[in-house]
Amino acid sequence: FSRARASLLQNNEEKLILPDSFPSKTSPLHTTTTKTTDADATKTSAFQKRIIKVEQSVNIFLTDSVIKILDALYHDRNYARFFVLETIARVPYFAFMSVLHMYESFGWWRRADYLKVHFAESWNEMHHLLIMEELGGNAWWFDRFLAQHIAIFYYIMTVLMYAISPRMAYHFSECVERHAFETYDKFIKDQGEELKKMPAPEVAVDYYTGDDLYLFDEFQTSRVPNSRRPKIENLYDVFVNIRDDEAEHCKTMKACQTHGNLRSPHSYTADDDGSVCALEPGCEGIVDCITKSVTSSPAKVK
């Protein structure tokens, strides 16, 4: 069967102009020869596309609803809005890792690259949050209360969504990261000249120009490690780099929507022949994992 690729976005949705990614490494499940007819494959592909459209329509509706609420509450309070966004932005990666650890505990699916990348993404978002806190975005009790309680609800929702349909959960995160990119991009264009006159927060300087940038490279799955080294001279540079981080998250979430497509940037070598991180057959969602757990041998640690 043709593998489902969750790349069907609405026609009127603005697309990011992003660099090319590493070559995709597909699961052996996607290269297995099947005896289905062309007609069966066509029917299956059409059904998968309809499911994807439904999933994406629900995600876009949920994202747009939250955006409208944030627009109403924070139309003139940028740093507070960014604090709320960054508090929420870390949550999906916590949820993904929680479910992946559950799969590991039951011996269903063990794949180090997913855990490495998602942890690096949460680490990056945490530093965005620290920057917003240093800029005073968390000064009001209401903003802290709202952000923290949305995060709790969002975590529970994402865990359930990821357990049922990882593809849907990754697309929802792509929608959130796309909104974050657009929000920071608009802010930079509107406030750029003022931002250039303001100093960069110390936490931003330490994070973006520190000696250990392994985790900074790790979440950028479409880039060769060491190919992006930010400069931080003022607050404008800080927000440019945060915006660019969100674009990288968006690309990673898009790649994750194809099962078995994600690889850590550090898994690649100059003479990569695909053997460094060969993919094992995995499972998509908890139902698929339970089914395969009784019909196949335990997963091997990688």
Phi, psi and omega in degrees: 000147176293135180286146182280124178248118184274073181236018183266093179262160178299147185297329183269006181278131181291131181261142177280145174267105189235151179296162178294154180264171171300158174300137181290140175250113187267159178287151175304335178299332184274353180246004180287135179286134179242162182255016180285155179278166178298323180295318178296319180296320179296317180296317179296316179298318180296320179294317179299319180296323178293320178298317180299318180298319179296313179301314183290326178295318177297316180298315181295321177297314180297316180297313180298323180296315179294321180299319180296321178295315180294323177298320181290324184275331191230033183294338181232019180230082189294310185294323176295319177298316180295323177299316179297314181301316184284332173296320180284325189297332181285336191301314182303323182290325173298317181296315180301314182293325178299313181291320179297322177294324176297315178301319179296318182299325179270359179074024184273318189203120179234113181216106188296325185300320180297316180295319180298312184293316182293325176294318179298324177294317178294325178295319178295314180294327177299320180288328171301317181296317178299324178296315181294326176292320178293333178275359176091015182292341181257023186292326183270138177300319182301318181295320178294317180298313182297311183298316184291323181282327172297320181298320179296313179297318182297321179298310181299316180298317183290323177301313180295317180296318182291326178292326182274312183216093177305323180300316179293319180296319179292324178293321178299318177295325176299318178298318180294316180292325177296318177296319179299316178302311182295323179295312179292324179296317178295319180298318180297317181293325181281322188245012188307312183295321178291321181296328181292342181269355186252144182287156178280141175299147183298322181297328179289319179298316181296318185289313187276342183236015181289174182284326184257099181247026180299310181291332176295320177287328190295323184278350183265079191287351179259004182240149171286133178309141179077003181276345177235117178228101187295154169253141180230099179248338181202182183292331177300315179298324179299311183289329175298317181288325175296316177301316180293327174299316181296325176296322178293320176299319181300316180294320179295316179296326178293318179295324182293340183290345171263117186303128178079015186266349187270134172224144175295140177303331181277000175276348181270145174234167182301325180247044185299124177246009178092354184272346183294322183222057181299136186272138176265155175300127181247195179229153181245102180087160189292326179296315179297321180294317180297317180299313183287336181292335180261358182239359182220168180284159181301152179290147176266141179291136180235000000 
